[in-house]
Amino acid sequence: MWRVIAAHWKYLITWLIPLLFLPLPLAVPGKEAQCAYIIILMALLWCTEALPLAVTAFLPVVLFPLMGIMESSKVCMEYLKDTNMLFIGGLLVAIAVEHWNLHKRIALRVLLMVGVRPALLMMGFMGVTAFLSMWISNTATTAMMVPIAHAVLQQLHKTELERVATEQVAVKNGTVNGGFELQEATRLPAYEDVVTVEKENEPISHHQLEQKHQTFSKGLSLAVCYSASIGGIATLTGTTPNLVLKGQMDDLFHENGNVINFASWFSFAFPVMVLLLVLSWLWLFLIFLGFDFRKNFGCSATESDKRKSKEAYEVIRSEHRALGPMKFSEITILVLFILLVLLWFTREPGFMTGWADLAFDVGGKSYITDATVVIFIALLLFLIPSEVPSCCSRGRTRKEGGPKQIQVPPPLLDWQTVNRKMPWNIVILLGGGFALAKGSEASGLSRWLGSKLTPLQNIPQAAICFLLCLLVAVFTECTSNVATTTLFLPIMASMAQAICLNPLYVMLPCTLSSSLAFMLPVATPPNAIVFSYGQLQVIDMVKAGSVLNLLGVLTITLAINTWAFPLFDLDHFPAWANSTSSAHC
């Protein structure tokens, strides 16, 4: 019987959770309790994933109107806001980059520049993965980089095995008599140092080689998946929690003056990403490569080591050659991508008047947002052909016995490709989160929570920030980072208003902390991808990830208490955060 119950656990949870918490809205009158019931219900369903995340995100469309919290038309408007369009546009550009393999060309080119010495190879893979993850999904980045990493490692291992086999054959045939040389050395006390050297140079066993290869493979696999998660925090469109923050800010604080945009986010988060990436590399380097810095950096490489590195380097070179010369489609997408980044940075840079204010100012306000820019670039992808249209006969073919047929090149992006690769479930999940935040505000739950959190005013701000970041980092190991930020950010905004703290002081670091999912294979898709290759055990990920989680929280706490202060004016309570709960501020 228990096996039957366990097999149907999802059905049990989806029916039991609503019934167990039903006394809350029945016993406690008021919209606050009703909204709290919906939030608890959605939080537990998101954590257990008894229903698909996107399906749970639809609950506000049904429950908010039924409980009289919000009108259905207002709830539905939350599901396709400006932030959702920014997310969709960013994904369209990323899909085009993936479709024409531009990301693979960039990755291989950088790896050719870095080389294959163990420490630099790990650094190269981490740097490339983090950079690509800033612009395309961390799942796609990991899925592309892990096979390349394993191909290089296999070549290094194969060369090492061949070298050892050659040495063993030479000893067996009498070409090299290591035992005689060792005996000769042991007879002379004056040459004890030589004995030590000879012992160190003894041929390494096959088992030791396998163990060494396995350890380096684990380190490089973790380096790829961790850097994919770290890289996403650097840009506003890099990972979904960043966009959740942008949407929540616009929902909860309508007059925030667009304080979170691409340029301001990048100025804050990019240094965090670089610092955390360096710390991650150092940590993984120490636990998987050890303290032999000269060998790991290739400073004391022997001839066999150089030959091994050269053959592994050829693997990367052959992959790069297989791509051929850059095609018109790749060049066009690269130009559009660079144009997109430049337009984002210069739209509202903060230290000068941006092009949006200069050219599209209407009554002292610009109607252009980051979403406008990215959708414009995405539309161009559907309008520009992937090849230079040919007017010559070589662009035509003749059917047998029929008229000439003109070959029309496809556009840089077509809807079939978009439909196949677009994660529509995340778009719905984003919308559900925005609807939840709006419902909390409309029901008065946010104000009620804020009033209950006023005792936190006596705790130092830095301590509040550190503890909240740690809480979010632990919570995101068990549930989706989107769900984590969706649930926590409205509560944190209310708390900040209640204790007269700039809401960004807690919302920014907690958003970054939701990407620190390093300990479990199920925490993020990149972790699951590298775990599926079968070389890692859960304990390997827990050992490496637990320290990285702590390093990440400390790095984020440092960032919010240093360079974030002048960027976002965090030492003042902003006028846009004023509400009835913060009237005394």
C-alpha positions in Angstrom: 0.0 0.0 0.0 2.8 2.4 0.9 4.4 1.8 -2.5 1.1 2.8 -4.2 0.9 6.0 -2.0 4.5 6.9 -2.8 3.9 6.4 -6.5 1.0 8.8 -6.4 2.6 11.4 -4.1 2.1 14.3 -6.6 -1.6 13.8 -6.7 -1.8 13.6 -2.9 0.2 16.8 -2.4 -1.8 18.8 -4.9 -5.0 17.8 -3.1 -3.8 17.8 0.5 -2.0 21.1 0.6 -5.0 23.2 -0.3 -7.2 21.3 2.2 -4.6 21.5 5.1 -4.2 25.3 4.9 -7.9 26.0 4.1 -8.6 27.0 7.8 -6.4 30.0 7.4 -8.7 32.1 5.1 -11.8 30.7 6.8 -10.8 31.4 10.4 -9.0 34.7 9.8 -11.1 37.3 8.1 -9.7 39.8 5.6 -8.0 39.8 2.2 -4.5 39.6 3.9 -5.2 36.0 5.1 -6.7 35.0 1.8 -3.6 36.3 -0.1 -1.3 34.6 2.5 -3.2 31.3 1.8 -2.5 31.6 -2.0 1.2 32.4 -1.4 1.7 29.5 1.0 -0.1 27.2 -1.5 2.0 28.3 -4.4 5.2 28.3 -2.4 4.7 24.6 -1.4 3.7 23.6 -4.9 6.8 25.3 -6.3 9.1 23.7 -3.7 7.7 20.2 -4.2 7.1 20.6 -8.0 4.0 18.4 -7.6 2.6 20.5 -10.4 4.8 22.0 -13.2 6.2 25.4 -12.2 4.3 27.2 -15.0 1.0 25.5 -14.1 1.3 26.6 -10.5 2.0 30.2 -11.8 -1.6 30.2 -13.3 -3.2 29.9 -9.8 -3.5 33.7 -9.3 -5.6 34.0 -12.4 -8.2 31.8 -10.8 -7.8 32.4 -7.0 -7.4 36.2 -6.9 -10.7 37.0 -8.6 -12.5 34.2 -6.6 -11.3 35.6 -3.3 -12.0 39.2 -4.3 -8.4 40.3 -4.2 -8.0 41.5 -7.8 -10.1 41.7 -10.9 -9.3 39.0 -13.5 -8.4 41.6 -16.2 -5.8 43.2 -13.8 -4.3 39.9 -12.9 -3.9 38.8 -16.5 -2.2 42.0 -17.4 0.7 41.0 -15.1 1.6 38.0 -17.3 3.0 40.0 -20.2 4.6 43.2 -18.9 7.6 45.2 -20.1 9.9 42.8 -18.2 8.5 39.8 -19.8 9.1 41.4 -23.2 12.7 42.1 -22.2 13.1 38.4 -21.3 11.5 37.2 -24.6 13.6 39.6 -26.7 16.8 38.5 -24.9 16.0 34.9 -25.5 15.3 35.6 -29.2 18.8 37.1 -29.7 20.3 34.2 -27.7 18.4 31.6 -29.8 19.9 33.2 -33.0 23.4 33.1 -31.5 23.0 29.4 -30.7 21.3 28.6 -34.0 24.3 29.8 -36.1 26.9 28.4 -33.6 28.4 31.8 -33.0 28.8 30.9 -29.3 30.8 27.8 -30.1 33.2 29.8 -32.3 33.8 32.4 -29.6 34.4 29.6 -27.0 36.9 27.7 -29.1 38.7 30.8 -30.1 39.2 31.9 -26.5 40.4 28.3 -25.6 42.9 28.4 -28.4 44.3 31.6 -26.9 44.4 30.3 -23.3 46.0 26.9 -24.0 45.7 23.5 -22.3 47.9 23.7 -19.2 45.7 22.4 -16.3 45.3 25.7 -14.4 44.9 27.9 -17.4 42.6 25.3 -19.1 40.2 25.5 -16.1 40.5 29.3 -16.1 39.8 29.4 -19.9 36.7 27.2 -19.6 35.3 29.2 -16.7 35.9 32.5 -18.3 34.3 31.5 -21.6 31.4 29.8 -19.9 30.7 32.8 -17.7 30.9 35.2 -20.6 28.5 33.2 -22.8 26.2 32.8 -19.9 25.9 36.5 -19.6 24.0 36.6 -22.9 22.5 33.1 -23.6 20.9 30.6 -21.2 23.2 28.9 -18.7 21.7 25.6 -19.7 22.6 26.0 -23.4 26.1 27.2 -22.4 26.7 24.2 -20.2 25.3 21.8 -22.7 27.8 23.1 -25.3 30.9 23.5 -23.1 30.8 20.2 -21.2 31.3 17.9 -24.3 34.2 20.2 -25.5 35.8 19.9 -22.0 35.5 16.2 -22.0 37.0 15.8 -25.5 40.1 17.8 -24.4 40.4 15.8 -21.2 40.1 12.5 -23.0 42.8 13.5 -25.4 45.1 14.5 -22.5 44.4 11.2 -20.8 44.9 9.1 -23.9 48.3 10.7 -24.5 49.3 10.1 -20.9 48.4 6.4 -21.2 50.4 6.0 -24.4 53.4 7.6 -22.8 53.3 5.3 -19.8 52.8 2.3 -22.0 55.8 3.2 -24.0 57.9 3.6 -20.9 56.8 0.2 -19.5 57.6 -1.5 -22.8 61.1 0.1 -22.8 61.8 -1.1 -19.3 60.5 -4.6 -20.2 62.8 -4.8 -23.3 65.8 -3.7 -21.3 66.2 -0.4 -23.0 65.7 1.3 -19.6 66.8 -0.5 -16.4 65.3 1.7 -13.7 65.9 -1.0 -11.0 69.7 -1.2 -11.8 70.0 2.6 -11.7 68.2 2.7 -8.4 70.4 0.0 -6.9 73.5 1.8 -8.1 72.3 5.0 -6.5 71.4 3.3 -3.1 75.0 2.0 -2.7 76.4 5.5 -2.5 75.4 7.5 0.6 76.7 10.6 -1.0 74.0 10.5 -3.6 70.9 10.2 -1.4 69.2 13.0 -3.3 69.5 11.1 -6.5 67.6 8.2 -4.9 64.7 10.6 -4.1 64.6 11.9 -7.7 64.6 8.4 -9.1 61.7 7.3 -6.9 59.8 10.4 -7.9 60.4 9.6 -11.6 59.2 6.0 -11.3 56.5 5.2 -13.9 53.1 6.0 -12.6 50.6 3.1 -12.5 47.5 2.8 -14.7 45.3 3.1 -11.6 47.0 6.4 -10.5 46.5 7.8 -14.0 42.8 6.9 -14.0 42.4 8.5 -10.5 44.2 11.7 -11.7 42.1 11.9 -14.8 38.9 11.3 -12.8 39.8 14.1 -10.3 40.6 16.6 -13.0 37.4 15.7 -14.9 35.4 16.3 -11.8 37.0 19.7 -11.3 36.6 20.8 -14.8 32.9 19.7 -14.9 32.1 21.6 -11.8 34.1 24.6 -13.1 31.8 24.7 -16.2 28.5 24.4 -14.4 29.4 26.8 -11.6 30.7 29.5 -14.0 27.5 29.2 -16.0 25.5 30.1 -12.9 28.0 32.8 -11.9 28.1 34.4 -15.4 24.3 34.9 -15.5 24.3 37.4 -12.6 26.4 40.0 -14.6 23.7 41.2 -16.9 20.0 42.0 -16.4 18.9 39.4 -19.0 21.6 36.9 -18.0 19.3 34.9 -15.6 15.6 35.1 -14.8 15.8 36.2 -11.1 17.4 39.5 -12.3 14.3 40.2 -14.4 12.1 39.2 -11.5 13.7 42.0 -9.5 13.3 44.4 -12.3 9.6 43.5 -12.6 9.0 43.6 -8.8 10.6 47.0 -8.5 8.4 48.4 -11.3 5.3 46.8 -9.7 5.9 47.7 -6.1 7.6 51.1 -6.6 6.0 52.8 -9.6 8.0 56.0 -9.3 11.4 54.4 -8.9 12.8 56.4 -11.9 13.9 53.2 -13.7 16.7 52.8 -11.1 17.3 49.2 -12.3 18.2 49.2 -16.0 20.8 47.3 -18.0 23.6 49.8 -17.4 23.1 50.3 -13.6 22.7 46.5 -13.1 25.9 45.8 -15.1 27.9 48.4 -13.1 26.9 46.6 -9.9 26.8 43.0 -10.8 29.7 42.6 -13.3 32.4 43.2 -10.6 30.6 40.7 -8.3 30.7 38.2 -11.1 34.4 38.7 -11.8 35.4 38.5 -8.2 33.3 35.4 -7.5 34.6 33.7 -10.7 38.2 34.3 -9.5 37.5 32.9 -6.0 35.7 29.9 -7.6 38.6 29.2 -9.8 41.1 29.4 -6.9 38.9 27.1 -4.8 38.4 24.5 -7.5 42.1 24.7 -8.5 43.2 24.0 -4.9 40.8 21.0 -4.2 41.1 19.3 -7.6 44.6 20.2 -8.9 46.5 20.7 -5.6 49.4 23.0 -4.6 51.9 22.0 -7.4 51.7 25.5 -9.0 54.7 25.0 -11.3 53.3 21.9 -12.9 49.7 23.1 -13.1 50.8 26.3 -14.8 53.2 24.4 -17.1 56.3 26.1 -15.8 58.3 22.9 -15.4 56.8 20.8 -18.2 58.8 17.9 -19.6 58.9 16.9 -23.2 56.1 14.3 -22.7 54.0 16.9 -21.0 54.5 19.3 -23.9 53.6 16.6 -26.4 50.5 15.8 -24.4 49.4 19.4 -24.3 50.1 19.8 -28.0 47.8 16.9 -28.9 45.0 18.2 -26.6 45.4 21.6 -28.2 44.9 20.0 -31.6 41.5 18.7 -30.4 40.4 22.2 -29.8 42.0 23.4 -33.1 40.3 20.7 -35.1 36.9 21.6 -33.6 37.5 25.2 -34.5 38.6 24.3 -38.1 35.4 22.2 -38.5 33.4 25.4 -38.1 35.0 26.8 -41.3 35.4 30.5 -42.0 32.8 33.0 -40.5 29.7 33.0 -42.5 27.6 36.1 -43.4 24.9 35.0 -40.9 27.5 34.8 -38.0 29.0 38.2 -38.9 25.5 39.8 -39.1 24.4 38.4 -35.7 27.7 39.5 -34.1 27.2 43.0 -35.4 23.6 43.1 -34.2 24.6 41.7 -30.8 27.3 44.4 -30.4 24.8 47.0 -31.5 22.3 45.7 -28.9 24.8 45.9 -26.0 25.8 49.4 -27.1 22.2 50.6 -27.2 21.5 49.1 -23.8 24.5 50.8 -22.2 23.9 54.2 -23.8 20.1 54.4 -23.4 20.3 55.7 -19.9 24.0 55.4 -18.7 23.5 57.6 -15.6 26.6 59.7 -15.9 25.4 61.4 -19.1 22.2 62.0 -21.0 21.3 58.9 -23.0 20.1 58.6 -26.6 16.6 57.7 -25.5 16.2 61.0 -23.6 17.8 63.0 -26.4 15.8 61.6 -29.3 12.6 60.2 -27.8 11.7 62.6 -25.0 8.0 63.2 -24.5 7.1 65.7 -21.8 10.3 65.2 -19.9 10.0 61.4 -20.0 11.4 58.8 -22.4 9.0 56.1 -23.6 11.9 53.8 -24.6 12.9 51.0 -22.3 15.4 48.1 -22.5 12.6 45.9 -23.8 12.0 48.3 -26.8 15.7 48.0 -27.8 15.9 44.2 -27.6 12.6 43.6 -29.4 13.8 46.0 -32.2 17.0 43.9 -32.6 15.0 40.7 -32.4 12.7 41.9 -35.2 15.7 42.6 -37.4 16.7 38.9 -37.0 13.5 38.0 -38.8 14.0 40.6 -41.5 17.6 40.1 -42.5 18.5 37.1 -44.8 21.1 34.6 -43.5 23.0 34.8 -46.9 23.8 37.6 -49.3 20.9 37.4 -51.8 22.4 36.5 -55.2 21.2 38.1 -58.4 23.4 35.8 -60.6 22.6 32.5 -62.1 24.5 30.7 -59.4 21.7 31.6 -57.0 19.2 29.7 -59.2 18.6 26.1 -60.0 16.7 24.6 -63.0 14.2 21.9 -62.5 14.4 19.2 -65.2 12.1 20.3 -68.0 10.9 23.2 -66.0 11.6 26.9 -65.4 14.4 28.2 -63.2 13.7 28.2 -59.5 15.1 31.1 -57.4 16.7 29.9 -54.1 15.6 32.4 -51.3 17.9 32.3 -48.3 16.1 31.9 -44.9 16.2 34.8 -42.4 18.6 34.8 -39.5 15.8 33.5 -37.3 12.6 31.7 -38.2 9.5 31.0 -36.0 10.0 27.2 -36.1 13.4 27.6 -34.5 12.0 30.0 -31.9 9.0 27.7 -31.1 11.4 24.8 -30.6 13.8 26.6 -28.3 11.8 29.2 -26.5 11.1 28.3 -22.8 7.5 29.6 -22.7 7.1 28.0 -19.3 9.6 30.6 -17.8 7.6 33.5 -19.4 4.4 32.2 -17.6 6.4 31.7 -14.4 7.6 35.3 -14.5 4.1 36.5 -15.0 2.8 34.4 -12.1 5.4 35.9 -9.8 4.4 39.5 -10.9 0.8 38.7 -10.3 1.6 37.3 -6.8 3.5 40.5 -5.9 0.7 42.7 -7.2 -1.8 40.6 -5.2 0.2 41.0 -2.0 0.2 44.8 -2.5 -3.6 45.0 -3.4 -4.6 42.8 -0.4 -2.6 44.7 2.1 -0.5 41.6 3.0 2.7 43.5 2.2 1.8 46.3 4.6 0.9 43.8 7.4 4.2 41.9 7.0 6.1 45.2 7.1 4.5 46.2 10.4 5.5 42.9 11.9 9.1 43.2 10.9 9.9 46.5 12.5 11.9 44.9 15.4 14.6 44.1 12.8 15.4 47.9 13.0 17.7 47.1 16.0 19.9 44.7 14.0 22.9 46.1 12.0 22.1 46.5 8.4 25.1 44.5 7.2 24.0 41.6 9.5 20.5 41.7 8.0 21.9 41.6 4.5 24.2 38.7 5.3 21.6 36.6 7.0 19.0 37.2 4.2 21.5 36.3 1.5 22.4 33.1 3.4 18.7 32.2 3.8 18.0 32.7 0.1 21.2 30.8 -1.0 20.1 27.8 1.1 16.5 28.0 0.0 17.4 28.1 -3.7 19.2 24.8 -3.4 15.8 23.1 -3.0 13.6 25.1 -5.3 13.7 27.1 -8.5 15.6 30.4 -8.3 12.7 32.1 -10.0 10.3 30.9 -7.4 12.7 31.8 -4.6 13.0 35.5 -5.8 9.3 35.7 -6.5 8.4 34.7 -3.0 11.1 36.6 -1.1 11.4 39.9 -2.8 7.9 41.4 -1.9 8.5 40.4 1.7 11.9 42.0 1.7 10.6 45.2 0.1 7.9 45.5 2.9 10.5 44.8 5.6 12.8 47.5 4.2 10.0 50.1 4.1 9.0 49.2 7.7 12.5 49.7 9.1 13.3 52.8 6.9 15.9 50.9 4.8 16.5 51.4 1.1 14.6 48.4 -0.5 17.5 47.9 -2.9 19.9 47.2 0.0 18.2 43.8 0.6 16.5 43.1 -2.8 19.7 43.4 -4.9 21.9 41.0 -2.8 19.1 38.5 -2.3 18.5 38.4 -6.1 22.1 37.6 -6.7 22.1 35.0 -3.9 19.3 33.1 -5.6 21.9 32.2 -8.3 24.2 30.6 -5.8 22.9 27.1 -6.3 26.1 25.1 -6.2 25.5 22.2 -3.8 23.0 19.8 -5.3 22.5 18.3 -8.8 18.8 19.2 -8.8 19.5 22.9 -7.8 20.0 24.1 -11.4 20.0 22.7 -15.0 23.8 23.2 -15.4 24.4 21.1 -12.2 22.1 18.4 -13.6 23.8 18.4 -17.0 27.4 17.8 -15.6 26.0 15.3 -13.1 24.4 13.3 -15.9 27.9 12.5 -17.3 28.4 10.1 -14.4 31.8 11.2 -13.1 30.5 13.2 -10.2 28.9 12.1 -6.9 26.6 14.2 -4.8 29.3 14.5 -2.1 31.7 16.0 -4.6 29.2 18.8 -5.4 28.3 19.3 -1.8 32.0 19.6 -0.7 32.9 22.1 -3.5 29.5 23.9 -3.5 29.2 24.5 0.2 32.3 26.6 0.4 31.4 28.4 -2.9 28.0 29.3 -1.4 29.6 30.9 1.6 32.2 32.7 -0.6 29.3 33.9 -2.8 27.3 35.3 0.1 30.4 37.1 1.5 31.3 38.6 -1.9 27.7 39.8 -2.4 27.7 41.3 1.1 30.9 43.1 0.4 29.6 44.4 -2.9 26.3 45.8 -1.5 28.3 47.6 1.3 30.9 49.1 -0.9 30.5 50.1 -4.5 26.7 49.6 -4.5 26.2 52.6 -2.1 27.3 55.3 -4.6 25.7 53.5 -7.5 22.2 53.3 -6.0 22.4 56.0 -3.2 21.8 53.3 -0.6 22.6 55.5 2.4 19.3 57.4 1.9 15.7 56.2 2.1 14.4 57.1 -1.4 11.2 59.1 -1.9 9.9 56.4 -4.3 9.8 53.9 -1.4 7.5 56.0 0.8 4.2 54.4 1.8 1.9 54.4 4.8 4.1 51.9 6.6 7.2 54.1 6.0 5.6 57.5 6.7 7.8 58.0 9.7 11.0 57.6 7.7 
